[in-house]
C-alpha cells in the first residue's frame, strides 16, 4: 500500500510534495516489505506518529506499523521490554525522539530505558509488585 493511502487511513492528508524520499527495504521477492519514508516537514511526521493508533483500529487482514526512526539498539530495548509485558500494557513502552520510554501507569512519569540493565530492573520491580 502506498504511504499516502496509509496516511489517509490515519486521517492525515499528505501529498507527494510532503515526501522527501520513500523506498522499500529488503529483498524484492518478499511480498510484504518495509517502507521507509522521509518527510520534508517534521510537523507532518509528528502528525503521523500521533495518529498511528487510528491505523491499528482500521486494519483488517494486513498489519501496518508506524515507527519513529531510531537506532537498532533503541529498537532492541523497545522490543525486549515489550516482550515481557502483558498484551494490555505493551502500550506503556514507547519511543519519542529516539528514546525508549516506559510509563508504569498513565499518571506516572516516564522512565528512560537506555540500557539492558534498566529493562531488567524495571521487570524485576514489576514482578515484585505483582504486575
FIDO-41006 format. One record per residue (C-alpha): residue in three letters; x, y, z; residue number from 1. Coordinates in steps of 0.2 Angstrom, whole numbers. Example, Ala and Ser with C-alpha at 12.3 -4.5 7.8 and 13.67 -1.06 7.14 Angstrom:
<fifis>
<fifi resn="ALA" east="62" north="-22" up="39" resi="1"/>
<fifi resn="SER" east="68" north="-5" up="36" resi="2"/>
</fifis>
This chain:
<fifis>
<fifi resn="UNK" east="0" north="0" up="0" resi="1"/>
<fifi resn="UNK" east="6" north="17" up="-4" resi="2"/>
<fifi resn="UNK" east="12" north="29" up="10" resi="3"/>
<fifi resn="UNK" east="-1" north="42" up="5" resi="4"/>
<fifi resn="UNK" east="-15" north="29" up="7" resi="5"/>
<fifi resn="UNK" east="-9" north="23" up="24" resi="6"/>
<fifi resn="UNK" east="-8" north="41" up="30" resi="7"/>
<fifi resn="UNK" east="-26" north="43" up="24" resi="8"/>
<fifi resn="UNK" east="-31" north="28" up="35" resi="9"/>
<fifi resn="UNK" east="-24" north="38" up="50" resi="10"/>
<fifi resn="UNK" east="-34" north="54" up="45" resi="11"/>
<fifi resn="UNK" east="-19" north="63" up="40" resi="12"/>
<fifi resn="UNK" east="-18" north="71" up="22" resi="13"/>
<fifi resn="UNK" east="-1" north="71" up="14" resi="14"/>
<fifi resn="UNK" east="4" north="73" up="-4" resi="15"/>
<fifi resn="UNK" east="19" north="68" up="-15" resi="16"/>
<fifi resn="UNK" east="26" north="86" up="-11" resi="17"/>
<fifi resn="UNK" east="27" north="81" up="8" resi="18"/>
<fifi resn="UNK" east="38" north="66" up="5" resi="19"/>
<fifi resn="UNK" east="56" north="69" up="3" resi="20"/>
<fifi resn="UNK" east="61" north="51" up="-1" resi="21"/>
<fifi resn="UNK" east="52" north="34" up="1" resi="22"/>
<fifi resn="UNK" east="59" north="17" up="-3" resi="23"/>
<fifi resn="UNK" east="57" north="-1" up="1" resi="24"/>
<fifi resn="UNK" east="69" north="-12" up="11" resi="25"/>
<fifi resn="UNK" east="73" north="-30" up="10" resi="26"/>
<fifi resn="UNK" east="73" north="-42" up="-5" resi="27"/>
<fifi resn="UNK" east="62" north="-38" up="-20" resi="28"/>
<fifi resn="UNK" east="55" north="-56" up="-20" resi="29"/>
<fifi resn="UNK" east="47" north="-54" up="-2" resi="30"/>
<fifi resn="UNK" east="28" north="-49" up="-4" resi="31"/>
<fifi resn="UNK" east="27" north="-39" up="12" resi="32"/>
<fifi resn="UNK" east="42" north="-26" up="13" resi="33"/>
<fifi resn="UNK" east="46" north="-12" up="25" resi="34"/>
<fifi resn="UNK" east="44" north="5" up="18" resi="35"/>
<fifi resn="UNK" east="55" north="20" up="24" resi="36"/>
<fifi resn="UNK" east="48" north="37" up="21" resi="37"/>
<fifi resn="UNK" east="56" north="54" up="25" resi="38"/>
<fifi resn="UNK" east="46" north="69" up="25" resi="39"/>
<fifi resn="UNK" east="51" north="87" up="22" resi="40"/>
<fifi resn="UNK" east="42" north="93" up="37" resi="41"/>
<fifi resn="UNK" east="44" north="87" up="55" resi="42"/>
<fifi resn="UNK" east="26" north="93" up="58" resi="43"/>
<fifi resn="UNK" east="20" north="80" up="45" resi="44"/>
<fifi resn="UNK" east="30" north="66" up="53" resi="45"/>
<fifi resn="UNK" east="23" north="71" up="70" resi="46"/>
<fifi resn="UNK" east="5" north="71" up="64" resi="47"/>
<fifi resn="UNK" east="8" north="53" up="58" resi="48"/>
<fifi resn="UNK" east="16" north="47" up="74" resi="49"/>
<fifi resn="UNK" east="2" north="55" up="84" resi="50"/>
<fifi resn="UNK" east="-12" north="47" up="74" resi="51"/>
<fifi resn="UNK" east="-4" north="29" up="72" resi="52"/>
<fifi resn="UNK" east="-17" north="22" up="84" resi="53"/>
<fifi resn="UNK" east="-31" north="26" up="72" resi="54"/>
<fifi resn="UNK" east="-21" north="15" up="59" resi="55"/>
<fifi resn="UNK" east="-22" north="0" up="71" resi="56"/>
<fifi resn="UNK" east="-40" north="2" up="73" resi="57"/>
<fifi resn="UNK" east="-44" north="2" up="55" resi="58"/>
<fifi resn="UNK" east="-33" north="-13" up="49" resi="59"/>
<fifi resn="UNK" east="-41" north="-28" up="43" resi="60"/>
<fifi resn="UNK" east="-31" north="-43" up="35" resi="61"/>
<fifi resn="UNK" east="-14" north="-33" up="34" resi="62"/>
<fifi resn="UNK" east="-5" north="-25" up="49" resi="63"/>
<fifi resn="UNK" east="4" north="-9" up="47" resi="64"/>
<fifi resn="UNK" east="16" north="-1" up="59" resi="65"/>
<fifi resn="UNK" east="22" north="16" up="60" resi="66"/>
<fifi resn="UNK" east="39" north="19" up="70" resi="67"/>
<fifi resn="UNK" east="49" north="34" up="73" resi="68"/>
<fifi resn="UNK" east="67" north="32" up="66" resi="69"/>
<fifi resn="UNK" east="78" north="25" up="79" resi="70"/>
<fifi resn="UNK" east="94" north="15" up="81" resi="71"/>
<fifi resn="UNK" east="94" north="-4" up="81" resi="72"/>
<fifi resn="UNK" east="99" north="-3" up="100" resi="73"/>
<fifi resn="UNK" east="84" north="8" up="104" resi="74"/>
<fifi resn="UNK" east="73" north="-4" up="94" resi="75"/>
<fifi resn="UNK" east="80" north="-19" up="103" resi="76"/>
<fifi resn="UNK" east="77" north="-11" up="120" resi="77"/>
<fifi resn="UNK" east="59" north="-7" up="115" resi="78"/>
<fifi resn="UNK" east="56" north="-25" up="109" resi="79"/>
<fifi resn="UNK" east="64" north="-33" up="124" resi="80"/>
<fifi resn="UNK" east="54" north="-23" up="137" resi="81"/>
<fifi resn="UNK" east="38" north="-26" up="127" resi="82"/>
<fifi resn="UNK" east="40" north="-45" up="125" resi="83"/>
<fifi resn="UNK" east="39" north="-47" up="144" resi="84"/>
<fifi resn="UNK" east="23" north="-36" up="147" resi="85"/>
<fifi resn="UNK" east="5" north="-42" up="146" resi="86"/>
<fifi resn="UNK" east="-3" north="-38" up="130" resi="87"/>
<fifi resn="UNK" east="-14" north="-24" up="138" resi="88"/>
<fifi resn="UNK" east="1" north="-15" up="145" resi="89"/>
<fifi resn="UNK" east="13" north="-15" up="130" resi="90"/>
<fifi resn="UNK" east="7" north="2" up="125" resi="91"/>
<fifi resn="UNK" east="16" north="8" up="141" resi="92"/>
<fifi resn="UNK" east="33" north="6" up="131" resi="93"/>
<fifi resn="UNK" east="35" north="19" up="118" resi="94"/>
<fifi resn="UNK" east="48" north="29" up="108" resi="95"/>
<fifi resn="UNK" east="49" north="48" up="107" resi="96"/>
<fifi resn="UNK" east="63" north="57" up="99" resi="97"/>
<fifi resn="UNK" east="74" north="41" up="98" resi="98"/>
<fifi resn="UNK" east="72" north="37" up="116" resi="99"/>
<fifi resn="UNK" east="64" north="22" up="123" resi="100"/>
<fifi resn="UNK" east="52" north="26" up="137" resi="101"/>
<fifi resn="UNK" east="41" north="16" up="150" resi="102"/>
<fifi resn="UNK" east="27" north="23" up="159" resi="103"/>
<fifi resn="UNK" east="20" north="10" up="173" resi="104"/>
<fifi resn="UNK" east="4" north="19" up="173" resi="105"/>
<fifi resn="UNK" east="-4" north="33" up="163" resi="106"/>
<fifi resn="UNK" east="-2" north="45" up="178" resi="107"/>
<fifi resn="UNK" east="17" north="40" up="181" resi="108"/>
<fifi resn="UNK" east="32" north="50" up="175" resi="109"/>
<fifi resn="UNK" east="40" north="40" up="161" resi="110"/>
<fifi resn="UNK" east="57" north="31" up="164" resi="111"/>
<fifi resn="UNK" east="70" north="32" up="151" resi="112"/>
<fifi resn="UNK" east="76" north="14" up="145" resi="113"/>
<fifi resn="UNK" east="94" north="17" up="139" resi="114"/>
<fifi resn="UNK" east="102" north="0" up="143" resi="115"/>
<fifi resn="UNK" east="98" north="-18" up="146" resi="116"/>
<fifi resn="UNK" east="100" north="-16" up="164" resi="117"/>
<fifi resn="UNK" east="86" north="-4" up="165" resi="118"/>
<fifi resn="UNK" east="75" north="-16" up="157" resi="119"/>
<fifi resn="UNK" east="80" north="-30" up="169" resi="120"/>
<fifi resn="UNK" east="77" north="-18" up="184" resi="121"/>
<fifi resn="UNK" east="60" north="-12" up="178" resi="122"/>
<fifi resn="UNK" east="55" north="-30" up="175" resi="123"/>
<fifi resn="UNK" east="61" north="-36" up="192" resi="124"/>
<fifi resn="UNK" east="51" north="-21" up="200" resi="125"/>
<fifi resn="UNK" east="35" north="-26" up="191" resi="126"/>
<fifi resn="UNK" east="37" north="-44" up="196" resi="127"/>
<fifi resn="UNK" east="40" north="-39" up="215" resi="128"/>
<fifi resn="UNK" east="25" north="-28" up="214" resi="129"/>
<fifi resn="UNK" east="14" north="-42" up="207" resi="130"/>
<fifi resn="UNK" east="11" north="-35" up="190" resi="131"/>
</fifis>
